[in-house]
Amino acid sequence: MRGSPALSIVCLAVHLIVSQAAILRVGNPLQWHTSKPFLQHVRLSGVEQFINHYKRCEGSELPLFVWGDEIEYGVFRRNDQQHFDLALNATQIRETLTHLEKKCADLPIGCEWQPEYGSWMVEAVPRSPFGSYVSDLPNVEKSMQLRRKRLHYVLGDKEIAPTTSIFPMLGVEGYEHSGDVRGGVAQSALVSDRVINPHPRFAALTRNIRQRRGSNVDIKVPRACGDGSIEMDAMAFGMGCCCLQVTMQVRNEAMSRYLHDQLLVLAPILQALSAATPFMKGELAATDTRWDTISQAVDDRTAAERGAGASPADPALAGDGVRPLHRSRYSSSCLYFAQVLDEGDAARLAALNDVPVDVDEAVRQRALDRGLDRPLATHLAHLFTRDPLVIFDDAIALDNATTLDHFENIQSTNWRSLRWKPPALRLGLARAAATTAASEKQGADNDRSTEDVEEGLDVDFDHNILVEDRGDFCETSRTAEGGDGADIAADADLQQLGPGWRVEFRPLEVQLTDFENAAFAIFTVLLSRCVLAQRHNFYLPMSLVEENLRRAQLRDAVLTQKFFFRRNCLSADAPEAAPGDEAAAHTSPRPPRREDVDIAELSLDEILNGEKPSQPHNAHVPPARLFPGLVPLVQRYMDSVGCVDSLAVSAALAPYLDLLSDRAAGKLPTTAHYLRDLVQRHPQYRGDGRLTAAIADDLLSHCDDVGMGRVAAPALYGARAKVKNLDEVDDEDLMFSDSTCFMRPQPAAATDAPAIVGPAAPADESGGFLVRAVRELWRRRPWRRPRQSPSDYLRF
């Protein structure tokens, strides 16, 4: 695909999906007391900026489904006592990696390295987003392997970077990072301010959360052994947790809001399945995930706002600092806001939103007055119950018609399980310019209308690349007929304007291996594609979603908990689209009436793999009404799209689906269970729930070895997983597959199968010699320019 229009999408969309939020401003953040006179201005301006931008983008469509993932790493170094401690040099590591990436910018693949909260943390994203083709999915694990290997390439001899959720001894006395406490930023009794990323934004976040709250944050996690809680007092204990996130661009606003609502229901399920945080501050916890820890770590609510006592009213703060706020700014998403067709749908959606949702009524009324629908206006009013936490001195008086800075200030510090993202500013401005140009020209040329000009931005592309249509997914190669020509060229022109309507899926815990992380990312994307294509309807009363999230965090929730789930999610709540009815084809399902939702408490095994008939709890349920399982739904969806290489694709993706299926069934442990078991089987463990330095050292070394593939762990990820030893992997093995350079053999039994994808090939009666020869030629690639030496960076 080199030199093709499709490649321009990749090259021009470096920050398309996941990297925008990580760009850091260069100016100086204001101190909290200095920023207070500007809080109301930033909030009101943020509302106006969003509404202006939304009106510009309303109706815009980007047909390409593209997506990306984020993985966060902690870097640890052996100290003079040969114990692992935080390596507080992540900024230097990231700068080195960024410099080396620039030297390899000519390669078709690469990584981007972003700052994270901790000065020992780095975040890695693929340089370019993944596309909507099946052939992109096997590349996900390769991309993650590439990132891991490149990170390890620049580490010192005593440093490691496993993908563990948390440093198990964070805040434990006797470590360098826990010396020099009571710094001026966090004022923590447990960790030094040096654990905070040195960029001024992160220190300002930490200080301002504490000062707005009126005290240090108060984190309590129940102990696994004995009574009481593991107590922590700083933002680093939450924002120092690593995670895996997936962001997806879908076709239009309606589908993005619909997908947001469906994934909101599924978030607790995948959080329980990905659980990976069984310890905090040197102790085993009675929980398995990071979620509540982070929620408490950034809780900036005053005592009055959180219902913990009285606080003086402060007119500079949102709600005077005394309006009740039911949750931290880091919490589960608690509001469905899909587009609705009529008042009946609006009433149905309101009935499902049965938990308290804090809103700023003035903001909601302003949004309604400007023409936003009520669900979206409520979503905006919910976001803007919060104050901006960091205001930069060079970003106060801004043009609300041409910027989004103040909106993003609030949006980016509302950390929810799902984050809905409007299109990029540049796309909205381009649409506004096109509309203005059309209006001006219409006066001189009545033959050209505003719609004609906007067609240049909202082209009705061929259906084989629509996100909800099956064509873009079933083609395993970009050289499929019509797949690499004018349509994709047009998409490339459109995509240059920036990302479109997106949904960020945030509840996943990071896993030890790239195979596991790829499995969760791929399943999230496949499930989302399945939902979009078949318009499943997973709506539950929000109170039950909240209860599911509470259960998902408990120890061994996969084995011990049941979750509320909707059996009849396959019901047709959207009208059938008539042939050629493009508008109806992309209408999201209607919210169900609450009394029509068939709710059951199901195990994760039943939710992932399907209910088995004639069980004690479902003997009264007709087999046709039993939930078929998320994994079978995805498999059926893949079968239904008619992939050219369906057998090969199924074989490549089966190990990923098997991992999740086996975890849900209890055949394989969650990462949290696996790590807890390692601690409890360690010779130094005394059964008191406490980790020693030696236990933590052995644990981290093992995690790094498993992640790098030096040590096989089939008990963790199953026998079918093929986890490579990255120390021994040849550079070529991590090069992404380029299907334009391969000729695919016909399935043996399919005499009338579709034409093979790729260049036309002569008949090969021997069954594969020519295919092997072409692949060998591609592996050698004598036309390439010579590779640089390993000392000049790893050119994968």
URHUHU-V350200 format. One line per field, one symbol per residue. burial: 1 if it has 16 or more other ideal C-beta (glycine too) atoms within 10 Angstrom, else 0. A space follows every 50 residues. Layout:
BEGIN
burial: ???
END
This chain:
BEGIN
burial: 10011111110111111111010000001101001101100111111011 11110110011111111111111111111000111111110011001001 10010000111111111111111111111111111111111111111111 11011000111111111111110011110010101111011111111011 11111111111110011010101100000101111111111111111111 11111111111111111111111111111111111111111111111111 11111100001000001110111010111111111111110000100110 01101011110011011100011111111111111111111100110101 00111111111011111111111110111111011001001000000000 00110011101101111111111111111100110011011111111111 11111111111111111111111111111111111111111101111110 11111111101111111011001100000000001111111100001001 01111111111000000100100001101110111011001011110110 01101111111111100111111111011001001000111110111111 11111111100010011100101101001000011111111111010000 0001011100000000000010010000000000000000001111
END
